[in-house]
């Protein structure tokens, strides 16, 4: 039976047909590693996509659960010898699901609530205000007493029994089965996960903002604009500040347009594709107006999404060309620093064992692995370490750790154990979601690791301070 491509918001048959079902993706897929279920692997999901387009299956609850379980980490893309572009396929499938499938009321309420708040900084500030005022009271509600290490069976997430705990690395837990919960219990688990994973909030981050223009130090080598983000500008404002300082020190004039908004990554990965397009159009218009050489991003998921604006708006004749031109300018901050070449600002020593965690949408989505490592290794005194199985996601994955808290906690526990084995002094990773996920997973085992974006470590080296003390 032939495939019919219904719209740009359903999976593309041409991409589906690239999959030869070889199985190279299986050991890199987090959910296959957890459960050993074929339909929870990339090739299994591609098979389901094809079956749906051929009319051999319907988009029902069973179909949807396999795609909800996918993290969208695209580690399978790196592993695939056939070059299957799984990223667009999962995004198109999720858009199709949100257009055609009526989710249960509580599930729909939680997802729509998240996507109506998180991408909008002012709404996000209001949502985080209780964390700013009553953090000492709210954090224990998640069931995590400060400083108390959890037992292994506790550290796999809410609603799990001992028999369903995260497997060791010898192989997938084929007999464990996929976890299931009632709708009410799942909703409560999501609320607890949201409390446990809530981003840090300070008065400075809550009310501060990035300067609209920062001049280059010395002769100007490049003019760039930075994405300040949605959650990033509120809870990780110091990452933005460090980004601006380092770029300025290396000879870049840095713009930070005040009218910019969320990049749309969270909405895109969750299947809210029209919302993602609306956010993309707004940012294209804002950044076009400042006329820069590069658009710099310091969050892996944001950079990956912005580099795909051309594809996201390919069907819009008014925006397609503008989107392509915009995406051509987008660079991760590590790419820009590498492109600049010789460093101007001296790097001063930082004596530390640093575990670098590859954020999925930086390593797999953008193919950026070498640049952050090289920049960190250029700092005297740093011993750079990589945990085993770096291709396996930490479980953050946009809003995944909020809508799928149990498998996310399993993956977080797995990543925390791998990091702990290296006895790090600090952890570096280039995505805010990864920072929150790894921190929460570490706390569950009694670790309070200092976790930084690589640009913060570089900035500290330039300023001659230890990032753990600044």
C-alpha positions in Angstrom: 0.0 0.0 0.0 1.4 3.4 -0.9 1.8 6.2 1.6 0.0 9.5 1.3 1.6 12.6 2.8 -1.4 14.5 4.1 0.2 17.7 5.2 3.4 19.2 6.5 2.1 18.4 10.0 2.1 14.6 9.4 5.2 12.4 9.1 6.9 12.6 5.7 6.7 9.3 3.7 10.1 10.1 2.1 11.7 10.3 5.5 9.9 7.2 6.7 11.1 5.1 3.7 14.7 5.9 4.5 14.5 3.5 7.5 15.8 0.0 6.7 15.0 -1.3 10.2 18.7 -2.3 10.8 18.6 -1.9 14.5 21.7 0.3 15.0 19.5 2.8 16.8 18.4 0.4 19.5 21.3 0.6 22.0 21.2 4.4 21.8 17.5 4.8 22.5 16.8 5.6 26.1 13.3 4.0 26.2 14.5 0.9 24.5 17.4 0.7 27.0 14.8 1.0 29.8 12.1 -1.4 28.6 13.5 -3.5 25.6 10.2 -3.0 23.8 10.4 -2.8 20.0 7.6 -0.2 19.7 9.5 2.0 22.1 12.5 2.1 19.8 13.1 4.5 16.9 12.6 1.8 14.2 9.4 0.6 16.0 8.0 4.1 16.1 8.9 4.6 12.4 7.0 1.4 11.7 4.0 2.8 13.6 4.1 6.0 11.6 4.1 4.1 8.4 1.2 1.9 9.6 -0.8 5.0 10.5 -0.3 6.6 7.1 -1.2 3.3 5.3 -4.4 3.0 7.4 -3.3 -0.2 9.2 -3.5 1.4 12.6 -5.4 4.3 14.2 -4.2 7.2 16.3 -5.6 5.8 19.6 -4.3 5.8 23.2 -2.0 2.8 22.6 -0.5 4.5 19.5 -0.1 7.8 21.3 1.7 6.3 24.4 4.6 5.0 22.3 5.2 8.5 21.0 4.6 10.2 24.3 7.3 7.9 25.7 9.9 9.1 23.2 12.3 11.8 24.5 13.0 13.2 21.1 16.7 13.2 22.0 17.6 12.2 18.4 20.5 10.0 19.5 19.2 7.6 17.0 20.1 10.1 14.2 23.7 9.9 15.2 23.7 6.1 15.2 21.7 5.6 12.0 23.8 4.5 9.0 21.0 5.3 6.6 20.7 8.9 7.7 17.1 8.8 8.8 16.0 12.2 10.0 14.0 11.1 13.0 13.8 14.6 14.5 11.4 16.0 11.9 9.5 12.7 12.0 8.8 12.7 15.7 7.9 16.4 15.6 5.5 15.9 12.7 3.9 12.9 14.4 3.4 14.7 17.6 1.8 17.6 15.7 -0.5 15.1 14.0 -1.4 13.6 17.4 -2.2 17.0 18.9 -4.4 17.8 15.9 -6.3 14.5 15.7 -6.3 12.8 19.1 -8.4 13.9 22.1 -6.2 13.5 25.2 -7.8 12.6 28.6 -8.8 15.8 30.4 -6.1 15.8 33.1 -3.3 15.1 30.5 -4.6 17.8 28.3 -4.9 20.3 31.2 -1.3 19.7 32.3 0.2 19.9 28.9 -1.7 23.0 27.8 -1.0 24.6 31.1 2.8 24.1 30.7 2.8 25.4 27.1 0.7 28.4 28.0 3.1 29.5 30.7 6.7 28.4 30.2 7.4 30.0 26.8 6.2 33.4 28.0 8.6 35.1 30.4 6.1 37.3 32.2 3.7 34.4 32.8 6.7 32.3 33.9 7.7 35.0 36.4 4.2 34.9 37.9 4.3 31.1 38.1 7.7 31.1 39.8 6.9 33.8 42.2 5.9 31.3 45.0 9.3 29.6 44.5 11.0 32.9 45.1 8.9 33.7 48.2 8.3 30.3 49.7 11.1 28.0 48.3 11.9 26.8 51.8 8.4 25.5 52.2 7.6 24.3 48.6 10.7 22.2 48.0 9.9 19.6 50.7 6.5 19.1 49.2 8.1 17.1 46.4 9.1 14.5 49.0 12.8 15.2 49.0 14.1 16.2 52.4 17.2 18.4 51.9 20.4 16.5 52.3 18.8 13.0 52.7 20.1 10.6 50.2 17.4 8.3 48.7 17.7 4.6 48.5 18.3 3.2 45.0 14.7 2.0 44.7 13.4 5.4 45.7 15.5 7.2 43.1 13.7 6.0 40.1 10.7 8.3 40.3 7.2 8.5 41.7 4.9 5.6 41.4 7.5 2.9 40.9 7.9 -0.3 42.8 11.2 -2.1 43.6 10.5 -4.5 40.7 10.3 -1.6 38.2 13.5 0.2 39.2 16.0 1.4 36.6 18.1 -1.5 35.2 21.8 -1.7 35.5 23.9 -1.4 32.4 24.1 -5.1 31.6 21.1 -4.8 29.3 17.5 -3.7 29.0 14.9 -4.6 31.7 13.0 -6.8 29.3 10.9 -8.4 32.1 10.2 -5.2 34.0 7.5 -4.0 31.7 6.4 -0.5 31.1 5.1 1.4 34.1 1.5 2.4 34.1 -0.5 4.7 36.4 -4.1 5.8 36.8 -4.8 9.3 35.3 -5.1 10.8 38.8 -1.9 9.3 40.1 0.0 10.3 37.0 -1.3 13.9 37.4 -0.1 14.0 41.0 3.3 12.5 40.0 3.7 15.3 37.4 2.9 18.0 40.0 5.6 16.5 42.3 8.1 16.4 39.5 7.3 20.0 38.7 8.1 21.0 42.3 11.3 18.9 42.4 12.6 20.2 39.1 11.5 23.8 39.5 14.3 26.1 38.3 16.3 28.2 40.8 14.9 31.7 41.3 16.7 34.7 42.7 15.7 38.3 43.1 18.4 39.3 40.7 17.3 36.8 38.0 13.6 37.6 38.6 13.9 41.3 38.1 17.2 41.7 36.1 17.7 41.9 32.4 20.5 41.6 29.9 21.9 44.9 28.6 20.5 45.7 25.1 24.0 46.5 23.8 27.4 45.6 25.1 30.5 46.9 23.2 33.4 44.7 22.2 36.6 45.0 24.2 39.3 46.2 21.8 38.9 46.0 18.1 35.5 44.7 17.1 35.7 41.3 15.4 32.1 40.5 15.0 28.6 41.8 15.8 26.3 39.2 17.4 22.9 39.0 19.0 22.2 36.6 21.9 19.0 34.7 22.6 18.1 35.4 26.2 15.4 32.7 26.3 12.3 32.2 28.4 13.3 30.1 31.5 16.9 31.0 30.8 16.5 34.7 31.4 14.8 34.2 34.7 16.5 31.2 36.3 19.8 31.1 34.5 20.5 34.8 34.1 24.1 34.2 35.1 24.6 32.0 32.0 23.4 34.9 29.8 25.6 37.3 31.7 28.7 35.0 31.3 27.9 34.6 27.6 27.9 38.4 27.1 31.1 38.9 29.1 33.0 36.2 27.2 31.9 37.3 23.8 32.7 41.0 24.6 36.1 40.0 25.9 36.8 38.1 22.7 36.0 41.1 20.5 32.3 40.8 19.8 29.7 43.6 20.1 26.7 41.9 21.7 23.1 42.8 21.1 20.2 41.5 23.3 17.0 42.7 21.7 14.4 43.3 24.5 11.4 42.3 22.3 12.7 38.8 21.7 10.7 35.8 23.0 10.8 32.1 23.4 12.5 30.2 20.5 9.5 27.8 20.3 11.5 24.6 21.0 9.3 23.4 23.9 6.1 23.8 21.8 7.7 22.2 18.7 8.9 19.1 20.6 5.5 18.8 22.3 3.5 18.8 19.1 2.2 22.4 19.4 3.5 23.3 16.0 1.4 26.3 15.3 2.5 27.9 18.6 6.1 27.1 17.6 5.6 28.8 14.2 4.1 31.9 15.9 7.1 32.2 18.3 9.5 31.6 15.4 8.0 34.4 13.3 8.2 36.8 16.1 11.9 36.1 16.8 12.8 36.3 13.1 11.2 39.7 12.9 13.0 41.0 16.1 16.4 39.7 15.2 16.2 40.9 11.6 15.8 44.4 12.8 19.2 44.4 14.7 21.2 43.3 11.7 24.0 41.1 13.1 26.6 38.6 11.8 25.6 35.8 14.1 22.7 34.9 16.4 24.3 33.2 19.4 22.4 30.6 21.5 23.6 29.1 24.8 20.9 26.5 25.3 21.1 23.3 23.2 17.4 22.8 22.6 16.9 26.4 21.6 19.8 26.4 19.2 18.6 23.1 17.6 15.1 24.5 17.1 16.3 27.9 15.7 18.5 26.2 13.2 15.4 24.4 11.9 13.2 27.5 11.4 13.7 27.2 7.7 12.1 23.7 7.8 9.4 24.8 10.3 8.2 27.6 8.0 9.0 26.0 4.7 5.3 25.9 3.8 4.7 29.6 4.5 5.5 31.6 1.3 5.7 34.9 3.4 8.3 33.5 5.8 10.1 30.6 4.3 13.0 32.6 2.8 13.3 34.8 5.9 13.4 31.7 8.1 16.2 30.2 6.0 18.3 33.3 6.2 17.7 33.6 9.9 18.7 29.9 10.6 21.9 30.4 8.5 23.1 32.9 11.1 22.3 30.8 14.2 25.3 29.4 16.1 25.9 27.9 19.5 28.2 30.0 21.6 30.9 27.4 21.5 30.8 27.6 17.6 31.2 31.3 17.7 34.2 31.2 20.0 35.8 28.5 17.9 35.1 30.5 14.7 36.8 33.6 16.2 40.0 31.6 16.5 42.9 32.9 18.6 41.7 33.9 22.1 42.2 37.5 23.2 41.3 37.1 26.9 43.9 35.0 28.8 42.6 31.9 30.6 43.7 31.6 34.2 43.9 28.2 35.9 41.0 26.4 37.5 42.1 23.2 39.2 39.1 20.8 38.9 37.9 17.5 37.7 35.1 18.5 35.3 32.6 16.1 33.9 31.2 17.3 30.6 27.7 16.0 29.9 26.6 16.1 26.2 23.3 17.8 25.9 21.3 15.7 23.4 20.3 18.6 21.2 23.8 19.9 21.1 25.6 16.6 20.4 22.9 14.8 18.3 20.7 17.7 17.1 23.5 20.0 16.1 26.5 17.7 15.9 28.5 19.8 18.4 30.8 17.8 20.6 34.4 18.9 19.9 34.0 22.6 20.4 32.8 22.8 24.1 35.4 20.2 25.1 38.2 22.0 23.3 37.2 25.3 25.0 37.2 23.7 28.4 40.4 21.9 27.9 42.1 25.1 27.0 41.7 26.3 30.6 44.8 25.4 32.6 44.2 22.9 35.4 41.0 21.4 34.1 40.9 17.6 33.9 38.0 16.9 31.5 36.0 13.7 31.9 33.1 12.1 30.1 30.7 9.6 31.7 30.0 6.2 30.2 27.1 6.0 27.7 27.2 9.7 26.9 24.7 9.2 24.1 22.0 8.2 26.5 19.8 11.1 27.5 19.7 12.3 31.1 15.9 12.4 31.0 15.3 16.1 30.7 14.2 16.5 27.1 12.2 19.7 27.1 9.1 19.1 29.1 9.6 15.3 29.1 10.6 15.1 32.7 7.4 16.8 33.7 5.0 14.9 31.5 6.8 11.5 31.8 8.4 11.8 35.3 8.9 8.1 35.9 11.1 7.1 33.0 12.8 10.6 33.2 13.7 9.8 36.8 15.0 6.4 35.8 17.3 8.0 33.2 18.3 10.7 35.6 19.3 8.1 38.2 21.3 6.2 35.6 23.1 9.4 34.6 23.8 10.4 38.2 25.4 7.0 38.9 27.6 7.3 35.9 28.7 10.9 36.8 29.3 9.9 40.5 31.6 7.2 39.4 34.0 9.9 38.1 34.1 11.8 41.4 33.7 15.2 39.8 34.5 18.6 41.3 32.0 20.2 39.0 29.8 19.3 36.1 29.5 21.3 32.8 26.6 21.0 30.4 25.1 23.3 27.8 21.4 23.1 28.4 19.3 24.4 31.3 17.0 21.4 31.3 20.0 19.1 31.7 21.3 21.2 34.6 18.0 20.9 36.5 17.6 17.2 35.7 21.2 16.2 36.8 21.0 18.4 39.9 17.7 16.7 41.0 19.0 13.2 40.2 22.2 13.9 42.1 20.3 15.2 45.2 18.4 11.9 45.2 21.6 10.1 45.9 22.9 12.7 48.3 25.1 14.7 46.0 25.0 18.5 45.6 27.2 18.9 42.6 28.1 22.4 41.3 26.7 22.4 37.8 27.6 25.1 35.3 27.2 25.9 31.6 30.7 25.7 29.9 30.5 29.4 29.2 30.3 30.1 32.9 33.6 28.1 33.5 35.3 30.0 30.6 34.0 33.3 32.0 35.4 32.4 35.5 38.7 31.5 34.0 38.9 34.9 32.2 38.0 36.7 35.4 40.5 34.7 37.4 38.0 33.2 39.9 36.8 29.7 40.7 33.3 29.2 39.4 32.4 27.3 42.6 33.2 30.4 44.6 31.9 33.2 42.4 
